Amino acid sequence: MATDKSNFQLVVNGILNENPIFRLVLSMCPAVGISTTVMNGFLLGIAVLFVQVFSSVTIAIFKNMIHPRIRIPTYTLTIATWVTIIDMVLAAYLPEAYARMGIFVKLIVAFAIITMRLEMFACKESVTSSFWDGVGMGLGFMAGMMALGFVRELLGLGTVLGYDVLGFKPLLFFVLPFAGFFCVGLMMAFFNYIEIVYKRAKAIQG
Amino acid sequence: MKEILTIIFRLTVSCLLAGLVMGGGYIMTTKAKQHNEHVNEQKVMLSLLGYSKDNPAPSDVELHEIYRYVVTEDEELSVAYLIPIPGGCTFVNIGLDGNFIGQVPVEISAEKVIKAGDRDKAIMAALGEGKAIRFADQTIVVTEEGFRMAYLLPGEFPGFKTFIKVILAVDPAFTLLGLEIMEHEEDPGLGGEIVQDYFKGQFKGKPFATIKTLDVAKLPIPDEYLQALESRKGGISASEVERIQQLYSDKDIYALTGATISSRSVTSGVQAIVKKFAYRVSILDRVLAEQGIEVSF
């Protein structure tokens, strides 16, 4: 069963139709815990992007050799290997980036979104499709995290990317972990609303 | 039965493959990683001495590394120091009673001496058969124009969860010049606060007499002291900071809220490192003077 989507559609699909945070509602722990600033969201997004792409491609290459009853352990092993490699490479060659990202990279082993994409997509599709699906999912996750981070940072700390834009702290409540749930819920509702309006407009036109 | 065997076989192969990939990655990156750690350590050490990018160390400031080893020979223990001397290194062996046992020159280059494996090999080659050595710790003697200006003491001690790694700077009279936390796993927000200026800054300027009896006070930090400790945030003049630091230099360490155990372990850890070092360096200096060994510091 091969996907009928083009590479570009796969990327867009990851960012919009199947956005990991707002549509698939996966990996909520990092979404709620870490998305307190735009920068945090961006750094975690980059790390997820790399791990997702590498793991998807690896699984797509070896998909015929994986015994169906041990797929999940194999996926976990693959993700853990890539996370370790990325962690070591960052520590060795980009020590300054590692000082800020290291803590996020190690978290990724347990992310639901990566295992889920391997199970739903990479183990059935071609290597190229899996690569682009990985890119789409990684970018979608990054976009979601940054959108959440933007709202929470602006409303909680009054800053954007660390720059003071409001000059005061409106609601410190928003940077606390439980506010992450409110943010995700409200933003999910907002995006659903946009979708409904868009579809309705399209139906009237058509 | 056949299926379970295939599963076992495939899982084993996948694990082996993953292990190979990770091992390969480790071998390729470990050298660069160690180099980074070394560079970072050097930077921290210079910052503890008050130097930074804008205020670089003058060229007559030199760092000399001393490595302390425990030597075992016929089940008898003794202490030994690998000391830099003009034109090389020497391994000075001192008995537990503080008496000189012997010294051997060790041939090792300046680049290799910082690597634990190469260093141990060179020492073993110089010592010959029948002796076992175990690395204990290292000390860095800082000299300016040939005179000692400070000691840097990397060390570790148990924290609330696992070991806390630190680097201390003390002057020749063992007054603390600064404390930097290199590695820790204390709880974020509680014991993790040991890395904050308002905690580790409290150790700065404590004289040796105070360190010997240093304890933790479960009291809130007085406002003016807190302001002085967080002087990096601004709003207070440098001379004022110095005056307030002076005022509190013989006081105990104010504990972190909700993290008495972490506060205590850092305090007693620092105390132990400085006390032990002061004792050891006095013996080492006496032996070096008695034997007339000429050293680079």
Interface residues (C-beta under 8 A of the other chain):
Chain A: M65 I66 H67 R69 I70 P73 T74 L77 T78 A80 T81 T84 I85 M88 V89 A91 A92 Y93 P95
Chain B: E3 T6 I7 R10 L11 S14 C15 A18 V21 M22 G25 Y26 M28 T29 T30 K31 A32 K33 N36 N40
